[in-house]
Amino acid sequence: MSIFKAADILLPKNVDFAKWSVVACDQYSSEPEYWKKAAELAEGSPSTLNIIYPEAYLSEADGDKRIEKINRTMEQYLDDGIFNEYKDSLIYVERTQQNGKTRCGIVGCIDLEAYDYSVGSQSPVRATEGTIISRIPPRQRIRRNAPLELPHILMLADDREREIIETLAGIKDKLEIVYDFELMQGGGHIKGWLLDSATKADVLAKVGKLECPDAFEKKYGVKDKGVLAIAVGDGNHSLATAKACWEEIKKTLTPEGQKNHPARFALAELENLHDDALEFEPIHRVVFDVDPETVIKAMYEYYPQMTETDNGGQKIVITYQGTEKAVYITDAPANLAVGTFQQFMDKYLSENKGEIDYIHGADVVRNLTKPENTIGFIFDAMEKNDLFTTVIKDGALPRKTFSMGESYDKRFYLECKKIK
């Protein structure tokens, strides 16, 4: 099975790309003013804003009407012939972020038959964080009757030798440019090149090597864990929704009809986990409405091997009311400290009162934990080499383990693909 493939990619023609492209729908969900500004910027022009459902509006009462309008607009764009279709194609992308760093990727499609988001999955394509099943049905309503899909999904390859994507920078001047423009509202700059047939074949062959069982077992030092070739970096619930919709459609098709149905393949951007511009930020924990000393005592009881002496174990920094100390846990049950902590905290909160929140920035945690009855837990950033290893050994990471970049650096909608 080839899990990453070329796609029939749709790009608009004769449009203002800066108005066409908008950020992922799950960003700025508490900031409707961002989306209002996006609407002002895109007014009067074809735009992906008109064919997505920003989560900032999910609580509105007219959800079904909005979905119907989205689908009608998709049909209108198709009928009006605003797209060029690049058959059986891959696009090399360079995204210059706000911080000046350039992030590289390849737009193609994932075979959903190779992806399984269920707990304990050993499929070639897996989620990096737990999938919240309840989040899928509302997204299915949006996708179920849509003729098009637009990806904000970022997939990750553990290409430590940087052989798949990074080598394309040296030959891009020989390739056709298909877009080159500034993204709206501080999203940076994006440029895309269409791969020629020889380069496309070379890229797909290199991705295919990630599926080799012998090389996989040697690389990660594991046996009987299945081959994890590509991991979901961002947009897992969107990919899970595509999978759920495909499972519905598949039941209506013959085995032959299933082979090349467009809904079987989900458009996505593949990036290298080791891209220097791809930065992982830790997500810390603050627990409210608890007695800090009681929580710490319970943690020692749960992990009797925990000590304040650095014994080489997993490090967790505990902070409350200006007090701060590090603890270390040997013989930890999870590959990452945040996973080890979450096992304890899930049990504690199931038996005691308290509310947990997930916080970006250690200084924010320290400020939030100055009042009484509040305690914070600070974690080191995850090493990139730990991501695949942890998913392979432990399964999907605990929710809110890491963040890939700021909101304005998330993927923007740009390319489309037919799914009907």
C-alpha positions, 0 to 999 in steps of 0.5 A, a space after each residue: 500500500 502506498 500511503 502518500 500519493 499524488 492528487 488531482 489538485 484544484 487551484 483557483 485561476 484569475 483570483 486574488 490569492 491573498 483574498 482566496 486563502 484563509 487560516 485553519 477554521 479551528 484557529 481564533 475560535 474565541 476571536 470572532 473579530 479575526 474572522 470578521 476582518 477576514 471577511 472584510 479582506 475577502 469581500 467581493 472575491 472568491 475565497 476559501 472563507 466562503 467554503 469553510 466553517 470557522 469554529 468561532 461560529 459553531 455555537 450559532 443557531 443557523 448551522 445547517 443553513 451555513 453548511 447548505 450555503 457552503 456546499 452551494 458555494 462549492 458547487 458554484 465555484 466548480 460550475 463557474 470554472 474558477 479552478 485549474 486542475 493539476 492531475 496526479 500532482 504534488 506541490 512543493 511548498 515554502 511557507 515563510 513564517 512571521 519569525 522569518 523562518 521558512 517551513 517546507 512541505 509537499 501537498 499530496 494526499 493520504 490514503 485513508 485506508 492506511 489511517 486509523 485513529 482508534 486507541 492502540 492503532 498500529 496503522 502506517 498513518 496514526 494520530 499523535 494525540 488522542 482523538 476525541 470521538 465526540 468532535 467527529 459527528 459535528 464535522 461530519 455534518 459539514 463534510 458529508 455533502 460537500 463536493 470539495 475538501 480543503 486541507 489544513 492537515 499537516 502530516 509528519 515524516 521522521 526524515 532525520 537525513 532530510 532526504 525527502 523534502 529539503 532536497 527540493 529547495 535545490 531544484 525549485 528554480 527548474 519547476 513551475 510556480 503555481 502560487 506566490 503571495 502574502 497570506 492575510 493578517 500576518 500569516 507570512 508568505 507562501 510559494 508553491 512549485 509543481 513537481 515534474 514527473 521525475 521529481 514526483 516519482 523520486 519523492 514518492 519512492 523516498 516516502 515509500 521507504 518509510 513503510 519498510 518494516 526492517 528499516 522501521 524496526 532497526 530505526 526505533 528498536 521495536 518489534 511487533 508494533 506495526 510500521 508508523 510511516 507518517 504521523 498526524 502533526 496538526 488537524 487530526 480531527 479533520 483527518 478523522 472526519 475524512 476517515 469517518 465519512 469514507 467509512 460511510 461511503 465505502 459501505 455503498 461501493 463495490 470492492 472495485 469502486 473503493 479503489 479509486 474513489 476520491 473520498 478515499 484520499 485526503 488532501 494534506 501537506 507532508 512536512 519533515 518533523 526535523 524541519 528547523 522552522 517546525 517548533 514544538 512548544 510544551 503545554 503545561 498544566 494548572 489545576 484550580 480549586 485544590 490544596 497544593 500540598 494535598 495534591 503533592 502528597 497524593 502524587 508521592 503516594 501514586 509514584 513512591 519512587 518520585 524524589 526531589 533529587 535528580 536521579 535521571 528520571 522524568 522531570 516535572 517542575 511544580 509551582 504554587 504561591 511562589 514556591 517552585 521545585 523539581 521532582 523526578 520520577 524513575 521507572 515511569 509508565 509513559 515515555 514522556 513526563 507529561 504522560 506520566 503526570 497525566 496518568 496521575 492527574 486523571 485519576 486524582 481528578 476523578 476522585 477529588 474536586 479540581 479543574 485542570 487547564 492547559 497553558 502555554 508559557 511557563 511564566 503564565 503558569 507561575 502567574 496563575 499559581 500565585 493565588 491559594 488553592 492553585 498548583 502548576 506543573 511545568 514540563 520541558 519541551 519534547 525532543 523531536 526524536 521522542 515523538 514517533 518513539 512515544 507514539 510507537 511505544 505508548 500510543 497517541 500522546 496525552 491530550 495537549 502534549 505539545 503545540 506546533 507553532 502559533 495560530 498565525 503559523 497554522 496552515 492556510 486553506 489554499 488547495 482543493 480536491 474533489 471528494 465526489 
